[in-house]
Amino acid sequence: MITSALIKKFGTLQTPFYYYDLDLLRSTLDEIRKHGIEKGYHIHFAIKANFNNRLLQIIRDAGLGVDCVSGPEIERAIEAGFKPDQIAFAGVGKTDEEIQTGLKYNIFSFNCESLQELAVLNDLAAASGKKANVAVRLNPNIKAKTHKYISTGLMENKFGITPDKLPELFNLLPGLTSLNLKGIHFHIGSQIRQLDPFLQLCEKINIIREQFEQEGIELEHLNLGGGYGINYANPDEEPIPDFKSFFELFRQNLADTENQQVHFELGRSIVGQCGNLISKVLFVKKGISTNFAIIDAGMTELIRPALYQAEHRVDVLTSDKPKKYYDVVGPICETSDTFRKDIELPELQRGDLVAIRSAGAYGEVMSSSFNLRKKVDAYYSDELV
């Protein structure tokens, strides 16, 4: 929660910067522990959402593992104190070097996304004198009802192995003597707010798992991925997603998993709401039909609006004047550097502070040095008390 005392402290800091509410993060993790971990589920944090070290330490201490999609992410997880047997490694284009990183640490699972990747991993594991633990990522062809750039479970997407390749997979597996097939893996997309796609996922998993059993393949775990979304429009109304309903859906609709571990890879739903991008108004410019509020944060600090047409709530922290309509834009030399268009805000002037909300996921980690911008600082709620 951003209080008046906190706003005063914000005014002494160089903007823009990221501000993380660690109390909210811990409360979110408490809900995940209560409704997920304590029900027997294994939760991996999707480190691509945010690899900030302070956040990783809190997530580690809450008992979560990590889902990685690159070799450097594996290294960051190890540095943050996660154990190798807590690390799953996905990604459609793993390099040989990245695979060697996973082999070096004997990670929990390589989530393999093509038949060729299985063969390459087998050869590299054999050359290293190791056996790699593997989960095969399957593409269930489910429409995730999300932005097309973050939908990953359709036939037309680059991710995973499609069901028509299962006979070829079953023929290939006996020859992959340096692999241990431990499970199957799914991930249908990101920022999924409706539960229906997850219900469809359960139905597909029940069918696919039976196909493996008919081939005499016993699976130790099912990895159901992540993708659960957050409330960007009204973060204060829903600071923590409804994890009870999310996990309960899988408990009720997955076929009996008594002899199998069930894993999830949650990212945005864990860290999204705890992060805010704090920025200062540089100029207020009256256009022909709109007012522009030009702030010192840009797409270099938060690219989601430019990349996904995402809408983050913008709160004015230092004005309670009558409202006007603004386009809130950044300083970058791109028209796409726009956070919100035609939104009603208290009247702004140069020097006012604004908070771009729900920026804890895919904000700091996707920042860039475009226009030779410097990487901004991050501050934490326990530092600014």
C-alpha positions as CSV (number, residue, x, y, z in Angstrom):
1,M,0.0,0.0,0.0
2,I,1.3,3.4,-1.0
3,T,0.8,5.8,2.0
4,S,1.2,9.6,2.2
5,A,4.5,9.0,4.2
6,L,5.8,6.8,1.5
7,I,4.9,9.3,-1.2
8,K,7.0,11.9,0.6
9,K,10.0,9.5,0.5
10,F,9.3,8.8,-3.2
11,G,9.8,12.5,-3.7
12,T,13.4,12.3,-2.5
13,L,14.3,9.6,-4.9
14,Q,15.5,9.7,-8.5
15,T,12.7,8.7,-10.8
16,P,11.8,6.5,-12.5
17,F,12.2,3.5,-10.2
18,Y,10.6,0.3,-9.3
19,Y,8.9,-0.1,-5.9
20,Y,8.2,-3.5,-4.5
21,D,5.7,-4.2,-1.7
22,L,7.3,-7.1,0.0
23,D,4.4,-7.5,2.5
24,L,2.0,-8.1,-0.4
25,L,4.4,-10.6,-2.0
26,R,4.6,-12.5,1.3
27,S,0.8,-12.5,1.6
28,T,0.5,-13.8,-1.9
29,L,2.9,-16.6,-1.2
30,D,1.0,-17.5,2.0
31,E,-2.1,-18.0,-0.2
32,I,-0.1,-20.2,-2.6
33,R,1.2,-22.2,0.3
34,K,-2.2,-22.6,1.9
35,H,-4.1,-23.6,-1.3
36,G,-1.3,-25.2,-3.3
37,I,1.7,-26.5,-1.4
38,E,-0.2,-27.7,1.6
39,K,-2.5,-29.6,-0.7
40,G,0.5,-31.5,-2.1
41,Y,1.2,-29.5,-5.2
42,H,4.7,-28.5,-6.2
43,I,5.0,-24.9,-7.3
44,H,7.9,-23.5,-9.4
45,F,8.2,-19.7,-9.8
46,A,8.6,-18.7,-13.5
47,I,11.7,-16.7,-13.1
48,K,11.3,-15.0,-16.4
49,A,8.5,-12.9,-14.8
50,N,11.0,-11.3,-12.4
51,F,14.6,-12.3,-11.5
52,N,15.1,-9.6,-8.9
53,N,17.3,-11.1,-6.2
54,R,15.3,-9.7,-3.2
55,L,12.1,-11.2,-4.6
56,L,13.8,-14.5,-5.4
57,Q,15.0,-14.9,-1.8
58,I,11.5,-14.4,-0.4
59,I,10.1,-16.8,-3.0
60,R,12.8,-19.4,-2.1
61,D,12.1,-19.1,1.6
62,A,8.4,-19.7,0.9
63,G,9.2,-23.2,-0.4
64,L,8.8,-22.7,-4.1
65,G,11.1,-24.0,-6.8
66,V,11.9,-22.4,-10.1
67,D,10.9,-22.7,-13.8
68,C,13.7,-21.5,-16.1
69,V,13.8,-20.8,-19.8
70,S,17.5,-20.1,-20.3
71,G,20.9,-21.2,-19.0
72,P,21.5,-17.9,-17.3
73,E,18.2,-18.2,-15.5
74,I,19.4,-21.6,-14.1
75,E,22.6,-19.9,-12.9
76,R,20.6,-17.1,-11.3
77,A,18.3,-19.6,-9.5
78,I,21.3,-21.5,-8.1
79,E,22.9,-18.2,-7.0
80,A,19.7,-17.3,-5.2
81,G,19.8,-20.6,-3.2
82,F,17.4,-22.8,-5.1
83,K,18.3,-26.4,-5.2
84,P,18.9,-28.2,-8.5
85,D,16.1,-30.6,-7.8
86,Q,13.7,-27.7,-7.6
87,I,14.6,-26.4,-11.2
88,A,12.6,-27.2,-14.3
89,F,14.1,-26.0,-17.6
90,A,11.7,-25.2,-20.5
91,G,12.2,-23.3,-23.7
92,V,11.7,-24.1,-27.4
93,G,15.3,-23.2,-28.4
94,K,17.8,-24.5,-25.8
95,T,21.4,-24.1,-27.0
96,D,23.9,-26.9,-26.4
97,E,25.6,-24.6,-23.8
98,E,22.4,-24.1,-21.9
99,I,21.7,-27.9,-22.0
100,Q,25.2,-28.5,-20.6
101,T,24.3,-26.0,-17.8
102,G,21.3,-28.1,-16.8
103,L,23.3,-31.3,-17.0
104,K,26.0,-29.8,-14.8
105,Y,23.6,-29.2,-12.0
106,N,21.5,-32.4,-12.5
107,I,18.3,-30.3,-12.5
108,F,14.8,-31.7,-11.7
109,S,13.7,-31.8,-15.3
110,F,14.4,-30.7,-18.9
111,N,10.9,-29.9,-20.4
112,C,11.6,-30.9,-24.0
113,E,9.6,-29.3,-26.8
114,S,10.5,-31.3,-29.9
115,L,11.5,-34.8,-31.0
116,Q,14.8,-33.4,-32.2
117,E,15.5,-31.7,-28.9
118,L,15.1,-35.1,-27.2
119,A,17.7,-36.6,-29.5
120,V,20.1,-33.8,-29.0
121,L,19.7,-33.9,-25.2
122,N,20.2,-37.6,-25.3
123,D,23.5,-37.2,-27.2
124,L,24.8,-34.5,-24.9
125,A,23.9,-36.4,-21.8
126,A,25.6,-39.5,-23.1
127,A,28.7,-37.5,-23.9
128,S,28.7,-36.1,-20.3
129,G,28.2,-39.6,-18.8
130,K,24.9,-38.6,-17.3
131,K,21.2,-39.4,-17.5
132,A,18.9,-36.4,-17.9
133,N,15.5,-36.3,-16.3
134,V,12.9,-35.3,-18.9
135,A,9.3,-34.1,-19.2
136,V,7.9,-33.9,-22.7
137,R,6.0,-30.7,-23.4
138,L,2.8,-31.4,-25.3
139,N,0.7,-28.9,-27.1
140,P,-3.0,-29.5,-26.2
141,N,-4.5,-27.0,-28.8
142,I,-6.4,-25.0,-26.2
143,K,-7.4,-21.4,-26.9
144,A,-6.3,-19.5,-23.8
145,K,-8.5,-16.4,-24.3
146,T,-5.5,-14.1,-23.9
147,H,-3.4,-11.9,-26.2
148,K,-2.1,-13.7,-29.3
149,Y,1.5,-13.0,-28.4
150,I,1.2,-14.9,-25.0
151,S,-1.0,-17.8,-26.2
152,T,1.3,-20.8,-26.3
153,G,-1.0,-23.9,-26.5
154,L,-2.5,-23.8,-30.0
155,M,-1.4,-26.0,-32.9
156,E,-0.1,-22.9,-34.7
157,N,2.3,-22.0,-31.8
158,K,6.0,-22.9,-31.8
159,F,5.8,-24.6,-28.4
160,G,5.6,-28.2,-27.6
161,I,4.9,-31.5,-29.4
162,T,1.5,-31.9,-31.0
163,P,-0.6,-35.0,-30.3
164,D,-0.2,-36.4,-33.8
165,K,3.5,-36.8,-33.0
166,L,2.9,-39.2,-30.1
167,P,3.3,-42.4,-32.1
168,E,6.7,-41.2,-33.3
169,L,7.6,-40.1,-29.8
170,F,6.7,-43.6,-28.4
171,N,8.9,-45.2,-31.1
172,L,11.8,-42.9,-30.3
173,L,11.9,-43.2,-26.5
174,P,13.4,-46.7,-26.2
175,G,16.5,-45.6,-28.1
176,L,17.1,-42.6,-25.9
177,T,19.1,-44.5,-23.3
178,S,20.6,-41.4,-21.6
179,L,17.2,-39.9,-20.8
180,N,14.8,-40.7,-17.9
181,L,11.2,-39.8,-19.0
182,K,9.7,-38.5,-15.7
183,G,6.7,-36.6,-16.8
184,I,4.6,-34.6,-19.3
185,H,4.5,-30.8,-19.4
186,F,1.9,-28.3,-20.6
187,H,1.6,-24.5,-20.7
188,I,-1.3,-23.0,-22.6
189,G,-0.6,-19.2,-22.3
190,S,-0.2,-16.3,-19.9
191,Q,-2.5,-13.7,-18.3
192,I,-5.5,-16.2,-18.4
193,R,-8.3,-14.7,-16.2
194,Q,-11.0,-17.2,-16.9
195,L,-10.8,-20.7,-15.5
196,D,-12.5,-22.5,-18.4
197,P,-9.2,-22.9,-20.4
198,F,-7.7,-24.7,-17.4
199,L,-10.8,-27.0,-17.2
200,Q,-10.2,-27.9,-20.9
201,L,-6.5,-28.5,-20.0
202,C,-7.5,-31.0,-17.4
203,E,-9.7,-32.9,-19.9
204,K,-6.9,-33.0,-22.4
205,I,-4.4,-34.2,-19.8
206,N,-6.6,-37.0,-18.7
207,I,-6.8,-38.3,-22.3
208,I,-3.1,-37.9,-23.0
209,R,-1.9,-39.4,-19.8
210,E,-4.0,-42.5,-20.6
211,Q,-2.2,-42.8,-23.9
212,F,1.1,-42.9,-22.1
213,E,-0.2,-45.5,-19.7
214,Q,-1.4,-47.7,-22.6
215,E,2.2,-47.7,-23.9
216,G,3.4,-48.9,-20.5
217,I,5.0,-45.6,-19.6
218,E,4.6,-44.6,-15.9
219,L,4.8,-40.9,-15.4
220,E,6.1,-39.6,-12.1
221,H,4.8,-36.1,-12.5
222,L,2.4,-33.9,-14.4
223,N,3.6,-30.3,-15.0
224,L,0.6,-28.2,-15.8
225,G,2.5,-24.9,-16.4
226,G,1.2,-21.6,-15.2
227,G,-0.6,-18.7,-16.9
228,Y,-3.0,-17.6,-14.2
229,G,-3.6,-13.9,-14.6
230,I,-4.0,-10.8,-12.4
231,N,-6.4,-7.9,-12.2
232,Y,-4.6,-5.0,-14.0
233,A,-7.7,-2.8,-14.1
234,N,-8.4,-2.7,-10.4
235,P,-5.4,-4.0,-8.5
236,D,-6.6,-2.7,-5.1
237,E,-9.8,-4.7,-5.5
238,E,-7.9,-8.0,-6.1
239,P,-4.3,-7.6,-4.9
240,I,-4.0,-11.4,-4.6
241,P,-5.5,-13.8,-7.3
242,D,-8.1,-16.4,-6.3
243,F,-5.6,-19.3,-5.8
244,K,-8.2,-21.3,-3.9
245,S,-10.5,-21.5,-7.0
246,F,-7.5,-22.1,-9.3
247,F,-6.0,-25.0,-7.4
248,E,-9.5,-26.5,-6.6
249,L,-10.3,-26.7,-10.3
250,F,-7.4,-29.0,-10.9
251,R,-8.1,-31.1,-7.7
252,Q,-11.7,-31.7,-8.9
253,N,-11.0,-32.3,-12.6
254,L,-7.7,-34.1,-13.0
255,A,-8.1,-37.8,-13.0
256,D,-6.6,-39.6,-9.9
257,T,-3.1,-38.4,-9.4
258,E,-2.4,-40.2,-6.1
259,N,0.7,-41.8,-7.5
260,Q,1.9,-38.8,-9.4
261,Q,3.3,-35.4,-8.4
262,V,1.5,-32.4,-9.8
263,H,3.6,-29.3,-10.6
264,F,2.7,-25.8,-11.5
265,E,4.9,-22.9,-12.9
266,L,3.3,-19.6,-11.8
267,G,5.0,-16.3,-12.4
268,R,2.8,-13.2,-13.0
269,S,0.2,-14.2,-10.4
270,I,3.0,-14.3,-7.7
271,V,4.8,-11.1,-8.4
272,G,2.7,-9.0,-10.7
273,Q,0.8,-6.9,-8.1
274,C,3.6,-6.3,-5.7
275,G,5.6,-4.1,-8.2
276,N,4.9,-0.4,-9.1
277,L,6.8,1.8,-11.5
278,I,7.1,5.2,-10.0
279,S,7.5,8.1,-12.4
280,K,7.5,11.9,-12.5
281,V,5.7,14.2,-14.9
282,L,8.2,16.0,-17.1
283,F,5.8,18.1,-19.1
284,V,2.1,18.6,-19.7
285,K,1.4,19.4,-23.3
286,K,-1.9,20.4,-24.8
287,G,-2.6,18.8,-28.2
288,I,-5.4,19.5,-30.6
289,S,-7.9,17.1,-29.0
290,T,-6.0,15.7,-26.0
291,N,-3.6,16.5,-23.2
292,F,-0.3,14.7,-23.1
293,A,1.2,13.9,-19.7
294,I,4.9,13.2,-20.6
295,I,6.5,11.2,-17.8
296,D,10.1,10.2,-17.3
297,A,9.4,6.4,-17.4
298,G,9.1,4.9,-20.9
299,M,8.8,1.6,-22.8
300,T,12.4,1.1,-21.8
301,E,11.2,0.5,-18.2
302,L,7.8,-1.2,-19.0
303,I,7.4,-2.5,-22.5
304,R,4.1,-4.3,-22.0
305,P,1.8,-1.5,-23.2
306,A,3.9,-1.1,-26.4
307,L,4.3,-4.8,-27.0
308,Y,0.9,-6.2,-25.9
309,Q,-1.3,-3.2,-25.9
310,A,-1.5,-3.9,-22.2
311,E,-3.3,-1.4,-19.9
312,H,-1.9,-0.7,-16.5
313,R,-3.7,1.4,-14.0
314,V,-2.1,4.8,-13.5
315,D,-2.5,6.4,-10.1
316,V,-1.6,10.1,-9.5
317,L,0.2,10.3,-6.1
318,T,0.6,14.1,-5.7
319,S,-2.6,15.8,-7.0
320,D,-6.2,15.8,-5.9
321,K,-7.3,18.6,-8.3
322,P,-10.4,18.3,-10.6
323,K,-9.9,15.6,-13.2
324,K,-9.0,16.0,-16.9
325,Y,-8.4,13.5,-19.7
326,Y,-4.8,12.6,-20.6
327,D,-2.7,10.4,-22.8
328,V,0.1,9.2,-20.5
329,V,3.2,8.9,-22.6
330,G,7.0,8.3,-22.1
331,P,10.0,10.1,-23.4
332,I,11.2,7.5,-25.9
333,C,11.4,8.4,-29.6
334,E,8.6,6.0,-30.6
335,T,4.9,6.7,-30.9
336,S,4.3,3.3,-29.3
337,D,5.8,4.7,-26.1
338,T,2.4,5.2,-24.6
339,F,1.1,3.9,-21.3
340,R,-2.6,4.9,-21.5
341,K,-4.8,6.9,-23.8
342,D,-7.6,9.2,-22.9
343,I,-7.8,8.4,-19.2
344,E,-9.3,10.6,-16.6
345,L,-6.8,11.7,-13.9
346,P,-6.5,14.6,-11.4
347,E,-5.1,17.6,-13.1
348,L,-1.3,17.2,-13.6
349,Q,1.6,19.6,-13.5
350,R,5.3,19.3,-13.9
351,G,6.9,17.4,-11.0
352,D,3.8,15.3,-10.0
353,L,4.4,11.7,-9.2
354,V,2.5,8.8,-10.7
355,A,2.5,5.1,-10.0
356,I,2.1,2.7,-12.9
357,R,0.5,-0.3,-11.1
358,S,0.8,-4.1,-11.5
359,A,4.4,-3.8,-12.9
360,G,6.0,-6.6,-10.8
361,A,5.9,-9.1,-13.7
362,Y,7.6,-8.5,-17.1
363,G,8.5,-5.0,-16.1
364,E,12.0,-4.7,-14.7
365,V,13.2,-7.9,-16.4
366,M,12.2,-6.7,-19.9
367,S,13.7,-3.3,-19.5
368,S,16.2,-2.1,-22.1
369,S,18.9,0.5,-22.8
370,F,17.1,1.8,-26.0
371,N,18.0,5.5,-26.5
372,L,21.0,4.7,-24.2
373,R,18.7,4.8,-21.2
374,K,20.2,3.8,-17.9
375,K,18.8,0.9,-15.9
376,V,16.6,2.3,-13.1
377,D,16.9,1.4,-9.4
378,A,14.5,-0.7,-7.4
379,Y,13.4,0.0,-3.8
380,Y,11.6,-2.2,-1.4
381,S,8.9,-1.6,1.3
382,D,11.1,-2.6,4.1
383,E,13.7,0.0,3.1
384,L,11.4,2.9,3.0
385,V,9.5,2.5,6.3
